[in-house]
């Protein structure tokens, strides 16, 4: 099984970018409107809207029409096993809570793996017209038709670092909560509620460490090529590949990565 060459990866990335243009047509008409919200859980609050479902449906249809042998994993409609090594990973609205609150900190995530290796990643925010994307070589931010190459900007150490995480409530065990507290006490500053945006801001050189607990594959796999192509590192807290989700750390340098994980105890 030969790994795809750069030309093939670039063609697949172009297709992923086309998916964003089509999906936003299903999402934007529902943003900041009285959209019906359904809770997918009985205990916690895990919202889904008609926009989530419509966007994933249209992306899945486009993939099935163009690449019928590819697998698909989506937040709303589950897994379709493919006959090829390629699997698309879709989160039509990452940050649905932000979406229903009218905040712009939601995005569409599109990733592609080849034999479980992430090779294409896209994070798209259509309301602010900003798209972060990467192949295995380079990462870019596209805004108003102009592309800017991304590069991390690592702080010297954690005491100088800007750290982010989606929400303290995601840290559910005592060990996870203690880890977050130690990071808070050590870092220069910490911010919350950015979901996938935080990981791309790390790739863009604005923050230094991004943490989260309990992510799914569709929350993180599309972001891995963006972070790594910009010079960052992303794994689970146990230093395993982040492709399948879990407790996740992304850092702008190996030194920050090691110092932060050293607080796990």
Buried (B, 14 or more C-beta within 10 A) or exposed (E): EEEBEEEEBBEBBEBBBBBBEEBBEBBBEBBEEEBEBEEEEEEEEEBBBBBBBBBBBBBBEBBBEEBEEBBBBBBBBEEBEBEEBBBBBBBBBBBBBBBBEEBBBBBBBBBBBBEEBBBBBBBBBBBEEBBBBBBBEBBBBBBEEEEEEBBBBBBEBBEEBBBBBBEBEBBEEEEBBBBBEBBEEBBEEBEEBBBBBBBBBBBBBBBBBBBBBBBBBBBBBBBBBBBBBBBBBBBBBEEEBBBBBBBBBBBBBEBBBEBBBEBBE
